[in-house]
Amino acid sequence: MKHSTLGELLESLRGAERSLTYITGEASEQVISFGELYERALGILHHLQRLGARAGDKLILFIGDNEQFIDAFWAAILGGIIPVPVAIGISDEHRHKLLRIARKLGTPYLYTDRKTLERLAAFTDKAHQEPREGETFAALRARAFTVDQLDDISQPGKRHQASAGDTAFIQFSSGSTSDPKGVVLTHANLLANVRQATEVAGFNELAVCLSWMPLTHDMGIIGLHLIMLANRVTMALMQTELFIRRPLLWLTFATRKRATILASPNFGY
C-alpha cells in the first residue's frame, strides 16, 4: 500500500467499482459507491469549514446513524479535522461521558442530530447537574453542527494534505463509569495496522463484509471499515440496534449479501 494517510487512501478509491450498503431495516437499505462517499464527505467538509473548523481541530461524532457517522468521519479526515467517536448510549451516564470528553479536548466541535442535541440540553438543564456541565454544554452547543442542517452538499470543502505522523482520530475507552481515556491514532498507526491485518488474514477485493458492530468501537471503525475499505472489500453495515432487537437478521443478511467476512464479540454468537 503506497498511501501514507487515510485521506489519500479514500481519494485513491474514487473510481473503484465497490460500494458500501447501509442496512436500516429488514427491507430497507442505501447503497453508496466509494466515489460517492468521497464526494459526500467533501460536501459535508464545506459546511464544517464554514462553521469554523480547521485542520487540527477536534470534532466529536455523537450520532447513531451509520451513514451519517461515516459521512462525517471522512469529511473530518479529508479536512485534517480530528474525529472523536463517542457512543450515544441510552443512559445519563453516557451524556456525562460526552461532557467529560469535551472538557478533556478543550474546545471541540460537535456533530450530532437535532433530537440528540435537544436531549443533551434537557439533560444539562436538570437542577441537580453540576454547574460546570452546563458550562461545558453551552460551549459545545455554540460549536455544534447538526445533520439536519445539511440542505446541500454539492459544494466541496477544501482538502487538507495531512502527513503520516499527524493525528487521524482519537479513540476513547468504552467504559462509561470511569474517566474516559483517549488514545491518539496517527495515519501511520492505522495504515500499519491495515497492512499487518491484510498480510495475516489475506483480505482482498473479492470479499464481502457484513458488520453490525458500533462504529464508535475499534472493531467497528478500524477492523470492519478501514481495513475493509483499504482492501476494496464490498461492505454492508447494519444498524447495531437492529442486530440487538433481532440477532438472527445478521445471518439473514449474511445469506442475502453472500458475506465472506463476519466478526463479533462472544455475546453476539
N, C-alpha and C positions, 0 to 999 in steps of 0.2 A: 504494500500500500504506500503510495507516494505522497499522500496528503499529510500535512503537518497540523491542521486544525479541523475542527468539526464543520466550520463554515465552508472550507474548501471541499470537504467530503460531500456535503449536501449539494453544493454547486456542481460538482462533477457528475451528479446523478440526475441532473435535469432532463437529460434525454433518454434515460433508462426506461425501458418498457416494463416497468414494475409499478405496483400500486400498494396502497395502504387502505384497508377496509375497516371502517368504524361500525361495529355492530351495536345497535342500541335497543334492539328487541328481537323477538323470535323471527319476525318477518320484516325487520327494518334495518337498513344499513346504508352507508355512504361510502362510495369508492373514490379515492383521490390518488392521482398519479404522483410519482416522486417530483415531476416537474411542477405540477400544480401546488404541491406542498411548498416548494421553494418560492413560487410567485406569491402565494398567500402569506407566507412568513414575511416577505419583503413588504407587502401591503400593510400588515399589522405593525411592522417596524416603523413605517412612516408615521403612524399615529403615536407610537411610544416616543419617537423623537420630537414630535410636535408638543407632547406633554412636557418635554424637557429631559428625558432620559438620554444619557450619553454613554459611550464606552467606559466600562469600569464601574458604572452604577449597578446596584443590586435590584433585582425585580422578583418579588415574592409571587409565585404562582399558587394561588389559593382558589382552585377551580376543579370541580369534579368531572366535568365532561372531557372525555379523552381527546376528541377532535379539537376542542378549544384549547386544551392544555398543550397538545403537540404543536399547534399553530403558533402559540405564544412562546413556547420553548425555543423553537427555531427562529422566531423573529428576534428574540433576545440574542441568541448565538450569532446571527448574521450581523447584528449591530454592535457586537462586543459588550453588550449588556449581560450581566451575570444572573442567570435564572436561579432561583432558590425554591425548589418544590416543597410545598407544605401540604399535608393531608388535611382536608376539611374536617373529617370525622363527624361524630354525631353528638358530642358532649361539650359542655362548657370548658372542660379541661383542654380540649383541642384549641379552643379560642384563646385560652390562657397561653398555650404553647405558641400560637401565632404571634401574640403580642410580646412574649419573651424573645422570640427570634427577631422580631422587628427592632427591639431595643438593642440586641446584640449587633445587628447590622448597621445601626446608626440612623441613616436617612434613606431607607429603601423605598422603591416604588412598589405598588401592589396591583396585580392583575387578577380580577375576580369577576363575578357577575353581580347584577344589581341586588338580587334577592339575598345573596350571601353577605354583601356589604351592609344591607339593612339589618340583617340578623346580628352582625358584629356591632352595629350601632346600638341596637337594643340591649345587647349583652353588656356593653360598656356603660350604658345608662343606668344599670341597676345600682341602687343606692349603696349596696354593700361592697361594690368594687373599689379597689384601691385607686386613689386619685391619679397615680402615675399611669395606670392602664388607660384611663380616659385621655390623658395627655398623649400617650403613645398612639392611640387610635386616631385622635384628631390630626396628628402629624401624618399618619399613614393615609387617612382619608383624603387629605389635601394632595397626595401624590398617587391617588388611585385611578386606575383606568378600568372600566367595566366592558365586558364583551358586548353588552347591549349598545354601546356607543359606536360599534363598528358598522357604519352605514355604507362605507365604500372602501374597498382595499385595492383599488385599481392603480393608485399612485405608489410607486415603490419607495421604500426608505433608502437611506444611504448605507451601503455596505461598509463594514469596518474590517480592515486587514489585520487580523489577530496574529500573534506569534505562538509557537508551540508551548512556550512556558507560561503563557497567560492563563488566568483562571477561566475555565469554561463554565462550570457551575458549582454551587455549594450544596452538598447533601447533608441534611441534618439527621441526627439519630432519631429513630422512630418512637422511642419512649415518650409518652405524654406526661408522665408524672415527675420525671427528673428534669434537671436543667438541660435543655437540648444542646447538643454539641455539633458544630458544623465541621464537615470535612471538605477542605478545598481541593477540587479536582481540576487539574490543568488539561489542556488539549492533549499534551504529550502523554499524561497519565492514561487518559481514556483511550487514545488510539493504540497505546501499547497493550492495553487490556484487550482491545479488539483483535489485534494481531495474534496475541497469545491464545485467546479463546478459539480463534479461527484455525490456528495451527493444530491445536489439540483436538477440536471437535470436527474439523473438516467441513465447516459450513460452506455452502456455495449457492449460486443463484437459482438452482433447480429446486431448492427447498421452499416450503410453505410453513409459516409460523402462525400459530394462534395463541393469543395470550389474554388472560383475564386479570393479570397482576396489576396492582396500582402503579401508576406512573411516578408516584412520589417515592417508590421503593427502588433500591438498586436493581433488583431482578427485573422490574417492570421497565424502567427507563434505560438502563445500561444493557442488561442481558438480553431483553426481548424487544428492544427497539434499536438502540445504537448499533449493537453488534449485528443485528439482522439487516439493518439499513446498509451498513458498510459492505455486507456480502450480497447486496441486491436480492435479498430474500423477499418474496411476496408475503406481506404481513396482514393479519387481521387482529384487531383489538376489540374485545368485548368489554362492556362496562363491568367493573368489579361487582357492583350491586346486582347486576343481572345474574352473575355466577352465584353470589351468596343466596339469592332467592331461589334459583333453580339450577343447582350444580350440574345436573345431567345435560343441560343445554350446552355445556362446554364440549361434551362428547358428540352431541348432535351437530354442532358447528364444525367440529374437527372432521366429521364424516363429510359434511357438505363441502368444506373447503379443501378436502384431501390433505389435511395438515400433516406435515412430517416432523415438525418440531413443537413439542408441548413441554411445559415446565410448571411446577407448582411446589409450594412448601407442603410438608407432610399432611396437614389437615385437609388440604384440597383433595388429596387422593382418598 
